[in-house]
Amino acid sequence: MASRWLVELILCAAVCGQAPPLDLVKRVAARESESEAVRAHYTYRQTVTIEELDSRGAATGLYREVRDIIFSPAAERTEQLIGKPIRTLVRLRLTEEDFRDIREVQPLLLTADRLPLYRARFRGGETIDDVACLVIDVQPRQVLDRQRLFEGYLWIDQRDYSIIRSEGRAVPQIHSTTHENLFPRFTTVRQRMDNGFWFPLYTHADDVLEFRTGPQRIRMRIYYSDYKRFGADSTVKFEPIR
């Protein structure tokens, strides 16, 4: 009998016109490491909006903050809060894990140094906004104490193995006898920059968190804008999606 991996390669050949390389995941991680290294030299603005919604979809509480990711006079990368956050959430309380996910899970992931933490399986081919993609399913091998990892699907540009879209959830969900810390499913969409790399454009989540005290619908938006290379005068512009 053919191996499942070989069957998946054959299926992809039918869908995508060619089979993916056997070292697909390593190529994706190498490209993601390049993307992260390049993005580390850019400033940008990050706008986070989180809403509580009632059973009719009306907003009952809000958290909103705007941060500029900038460089200090000593050329050290840092964050600068713009104004005061709006905090009117009633049922939800944002935790350290929520803010770690915003920084570490939702924008970029699966770099070469994180690759040993995951197992990945090829799922086939799909075209997104006229970009031919390979789809892989990513799951943590195990989650150690205080780790924040990702489980879900990645869409990979066949041309250069860039991640252009991710859908899934930050894990683990945290349950104890005294409290629960639950996290929504999200989608992060990237757009190709004029430097050839795909940077996060926005993250969207609209999910129901099943707390013991009852379900709570949450809607989250994270926008990444005004990318500028540190030390350069010009703004890096997005290429239109073809």
C-alpha positions in Angstrom: 0.0 0.0 0.0 1.2 3.6 -0.7 2.0 5.7 2.3 -0.4 8.5 3.2 2.3 11.1 2.5 2.7 9.7 -1.1 -1.1 9.7 -1.6 -1.2 13.3 -0.5 1.7 14.2 -2.9 -0.3 12.6 -5.7 -3.4 14.5 -4.8 -1.5 17.7 -4.7 0.0 17.0 -8.1 -3.6 16.8 -9.4 -4.7 20.0 -7.7 -1.6 22.1 -7.9 0.0 20.8 -11.0 3.1 19.6 -9.2 4.0 17.7 -6.1 5.4 19.6 -3.1 9.0 18.9 -2.1 9.6 16.2 0.6 11.2 18.9 2.8 8.2 21.3 2.4 7.9 22.1 6.1 11.6 22.9 6.4 11.4 25.2 3.4 8.4 27.0 5.0 10.3 27.4 8.3 13.4 28.7 6.6 11.3 31.3 4.6 9.4 32.2 7.8 12.7 32.8 9.6 13.7 35.1 6.7 10.4 37.0 7.0 10.8 37.4 10.7 14.3 38.7 10.4 13.4 41.2 7.7 10.3 42.4 9.6 12.4 42.9 12.7 13.9 45.9 10.8 10.6 47.6 10.3 8.5 49.9 12.4 4.7 49.6 12.2 1.5 50.5 14.0 -0.6 47.7 15.7 -4.2 48.5 16.5 -6.1 45.9 18.7 -9.8 45.9 19.2 -11.6 43.3 21.3 -15.4 43.3 21.8 -17.8 41.4 24.0 -21.0 40.6 22.3 -24.4 39.6 23.7 -26.7 36.9 22.3 -28.1 39.4 19.7 -24.6 40.4 18.5 -24.6 43.8 20.2 -21.3 45.0 21.8 -21.5 45.1 25.6 -17.8 45.9 26.3 -14.7 47.0 24.5 -10.9 46.9 24.7 -8.9 49.0 22.3 -5.3 50.0 22.1 -2.9 51.4 19.6 0.9 50.7 19.7 3.7 51.8 17.6 6.5 49.3 17.2 9.5 51.5 16.9 13.3 51.8 17.5 14.8 53.7 20.4 17.7 56.2 19.9 20.0 53.3 20.7 18.4 51.3 17.8 16.7 48.9 20.1 13.2 47.7 19.0 10.5 48.7 21.5 6.8 49.4 21.7 5.1 52.8 22.4 1.5 52.9 23.6 -0.4 55.7 21.7 -2.8 57.3 24.2 -4.7 55.3 26.8 -6.4 52.0 26.1 -10.2 51.9 26.2 -11.3 49.4 28.8 -15.0 48.7 29.1 -15.0 44.9 29.1 -17.5 43.5 31.6 -17.2 39.7 31.5 -13.8 39.3 30.0 -10.4 40.1 31.6 -7.4 40.2 29.3 -4.4 38.1 30.6 -0.7 37.9 30.1 -1.4 35.0 27.7 -3.7 37.1 25.5 -1.0 39.8 25.0 1.6 37.1 24.4 -0.6 35.6 21.7 -1.0 39.0 20.0 2.8 39.4 19.9 4.0 35.8 19.4 1.3 33.6 17.8 -1.1 35.6 15.7 1.4 37.6 13.5 4.3 35.2 12.7 5.0 31.6 13.5 6.7 28.3 12.5 10.2 29.8 12.2 13.2 27.3 12.1 13.8 27.6 15.8 10.2 26.7 16.6 9.9 23.9 14.1 10.8 21.1 16.5 7.8 22.1 18.6 5.4 21.1 15.9 4.3 18.3 13.7 2.9 19.2 10.3 0.9 17.3 7.7 0.3 18.2 4.1 -3.4 18.7 3.3 -3.5 19.6 -0.4 -3.6 22.6 -2.7 -5.9 25.6 -2.8 -5.9 28.9 -4.6 -6.3 32.0 -2.4 -6.8 35.4 -4.2 -5.2 34.0 -7.3 -2.2 32.7 -5.4 -1.6 28.9 -5.8 -1.0 27.6 -2.3 0.0 24.4 -0.5 -2.0 23.8 2.8 -0.5 22.2 5.9 -2.0 21.3 9.2 0.2 22.3 12.2 -0.2 20.8 15.7 2.1 21.1 18.7 4.0 18.0 19.6 3.4 18.8 23.3 2.8 22.0 25.2 5.0 22.7 28.2 4.2 25.0 31.1 3.8 28.6 30.1 4.3 27.9 26.4 2.0 29.5 23.8 1.8 27.6 20.6 -0.5 27.4 17.5 -2.7 24.7 16.1 -4.4 25.1 12.8 -3.8 25.5 9.1 -1.3 27.4 7.1 -1.6 28.5 3.4 1.8 28.5 1.7 2.7 30.4 -1.5 4.0 27.7 -3.9 6.5 30.1 -5.5 8.7 30.8 -2.4 7.1 28.9 0.5 5.9 32.1 2.3 3.0 31.7 4.7 0.3 34.0 3.4 -2.6 33.0 5.7 -3.1 31.1 8.9 -6.3 29.9 10.6 -6.4 28.3 14.0 -6.1 28.9 17.7 -3.4 29.7 20.2 -3.0 26.9 22.7 -3.4 25.6 25.4 -6.8 26.6 26.7 -6.3 27.0 30.4 -8.6 25.4 32.9 -8.2 25.2 36.7 -10.5 24.8 39.7 -10.5 28.6 40.2 -10.4 30.1 36.8 -10.6 29.6 33.0 -8.5 31.3 30.3 -10.0 30.6 26.9 -8.8 31.8 23.5 -10.7 32.3 20.2 -10.1 30.8 16.8 -8.6 33.4 14.5 -7.5 34.1 10.9 -4.4 36.1 10.1 -4.1 37.4 6.5 -0.8 38.6 5.1 -0.1 40.7 2.1 3.0 40.8 -0.1 5.2 43.8 0.4 7.3 45.4 -2.3 10.4 43.7 -0.7 8.9 40.3 -1.7 8.0 39.2 1.8 4.5 38.6 3.2 3.8 40.7 6.3 0.7 40.4 8.5 -2.0 42.8 7.4 -4.8 41.9 9.8 -6.1 39.3 12.3 -9.7 38.6 12.7 -11.6 36.4 15.3 -15.3 36.0 15.9 -15.9 33.1 18.2 -17.9 31.9 21.2 -15.8 31.0 24.3 -17.5 28.2 26.3 -16.9 29.2 29.9 -18.4 27.2 32.8 -20.4 30.3 33.7 -21.9 30.4 30.2 -20.9 31.1 26.6 -19.4 34.5 25.7 -19.1 35.7 22.1 -15.9 37.6 21.4 -14.9 39.6 18.3 -11.2 40.7 17.8 -9.5 42.8 15.2 -5.8 43.4 14.9 -4.5 45.7 12.2 -0.9 46.1 11.2 -0.2 49.3 9.2 2.4 51.9 8.3 5.3 49.5 7.8 8.5 51.5 7.4 12.1 50.1 7.2 14.1 51.6 10.1 16.5 54.2 8.8 14.7 54.6 5.5 12.6 57.6 4.4 10.0 55.8 2.4 7.1 53.7 3.5 7.0 50.1 2.2 3.8 49.7 0.2 1.7 46.6 -0.3 1.5 45.1 -3.7 -2.0 44.6 -5.0 -3.2 41.0 -4.7 -3.6 39.5 -8.2 
